[in-house]
Amino acid sequence: MRYSLPPLNSFRVFECVARHMSFAKAAHELGLTPSALSYQIKMLEEQLQVPLFVRLNRAIELTSAGHRLLPGVEAGLENFSEAVARVKGVDEDNVLVISTGPGTASKVIAPRIYRFMEAYPEIELRISANLKLVDFYKDDVDLGLRFGRGPYPGLHVDFLMEDYLTPMCAPRLAEQMRQPEDLKNFTLLHEDSMATFLNAPGWKDWLRSAGVSRTTWADKGMHFSQIDHAQDAAIEGAGVILGRQVLCAYDARLGLLTNPFDLKIPATAHYMLVGLENSFQKHKCKVFVDWIKVELEELCPT
C-alpha cells in the first residue's frame, strides 16, 4: 500500500510545537531556526489545506484541525520509536516507560530527568506524555504518574503527594497587587482539564476563601486545555493562573513565577503512581518510585 503523506519530519515539528505551545521552544529543542520551523509548519498546513495553529499576540493555540491531528501524530511517532527500538534489539528489561500528563512531564520530570539518568545510566527512561488512559495489559507502559482521585480498579496505587492551588503570575504583575480583589483587574487564566473532576475547585473557590464576596468576574479570561500551556502564558505575563503548587514549583524557583498571595486551597486531587502489581516488583520500577518520591519532596517540602 502506498501512503500519500507529508514528510515525516513535518509531523515531528508539529508535535514538538504542540507539546510546547511555543515556536521558540520547539525550535530550540529541534535545533532549528525559528524561520525554518515556521516554514515546516506552513508547508504542512498547505499540504493538509487546513490551519493547525492560531497565532495570538503572546501565545499560540491549536485549531480544531490541530486538535484532531495531534493524537494520531503522537501515536505514530511513538510507534516509530518502538519499532526502531525493536530493530536495534534494545534490552526491554532496561527500558522504563512512564506514562504521565503533558504538564507533569514538562514541569516536573523534564527539568530533573538528568538526575535519574546520572544515577541509573543502565536504564533507558522513556516518557509518554499524553492524557489518554493507559491499558497496562496491552500498552507498552510500566507505570503511570497520575494527578487525580482514583480509584483505579485492578491496579496497584502508590500515593505520592497532595497538591494545592494558589494564584501564580510573573513577578512584574504581582508587584501591582495589594489584595485578592485586585485580581479582577488582570486576565485570569483557566485550566479546563481540572473540570474533569467532580466539584473541582477553581478561581471562585479561591476568591471566596480569600474573603472576596462578589466573584462573577472570575469566569472571564483565557481558557487552556492543558495546564502547562496556561502556566507558560502566565510566565510571559499574559495573566494570572490558579496554579498547582507542584507544577509551579520549578518555575517559581527560577523566578519566573511568584504567588502574590500566600493563601492556598486543596486541589482535591493528588499525585500517585499506578500500574500492575508485578511491575512495582521490577528493579527498574522500584528505583523510579524511590527517585520520584525524593524529587517531589525536594520540589515541594511537606
C-alpha positions, 0 to 999 in steps of 0.5 A: 500500500502506498501512503500519500503523506507529508514528510515525516519530519513535518509531523515531528515539528508539529508535535514538538510545537504542540507539546510546547505551545511555543515556536521558540521552544520547539525550535530550540529543542529541534535545533532549528531556526525559528524561520525554518520551523515556521516554514515546516509548519506552513508547508504542512498546513498547505499540504493538509489545506487546513490551519493547525495553529492560531497565532495570538499576540503572546501565545499560540493555540491549536485549531480544531484541525490541530486538535484532531491531528495531534493524537494520531501524530503522537501515536505514530511517532511513538510507534516509530520509536518502538519499532526502531527500538525493536530493530536495534534489539534494545534490552526491554528489561532496561527500558522504563516507560512512564506514562504521565500528563503533558504538564507533569512531564514538562514541569516536573520530570523534564527539568530533573530527568538528568538526575535519574539518568546520572544515577541509573545510566543502565536504564533507558527512561522513556516518557509518554506524555499524553492524557489518554488512559493507559491499558497496562495489559496491552500498552507498552507502559510500566507505570503511570504518574497520575494527578487525580482521585482514583480509584483505579480498579485492578491496579496497584496505587502508590500515593505520592503527594497532595497538591494545592492551588494558589494564584501564580503570575510573573513577578512584574504583575504581582508587584501591582497587587495589594489584595485578592480583589485586585485580581479582577483587574488582570486576565485570569487564566483557566485550566479546563482539564481540572473540570474533569473532576467532580466539584473541582475547585477553581478561581471562585473557590479561591476568591471566596476563601480569600474573603472576596464576596462578589466573584462573577468576574472570575469566569472571564479570561483565557481558557487552556486545555492543558495546564502547562500551556496556561502556566507558560502564558502566565510566565510571559505575563499574559495573566494570572493562573490558579496554579498547582503548587507542584507544577509551579514549583520549578518555575517559581524557583527560577523566578519566573513565577511568584504567588502574590498571595500566600493563601492556598486551597486543596486541589482535591486531587493528588499525585500517585503512581499506578500500574500492575502489581508485578511491575512495582516488583521490577528493579527498574520500577522500584528505583523510579518510585524511590527517585520520584518520591525524593524529587517531589519532596525536594520540589515541594517540602511537606 
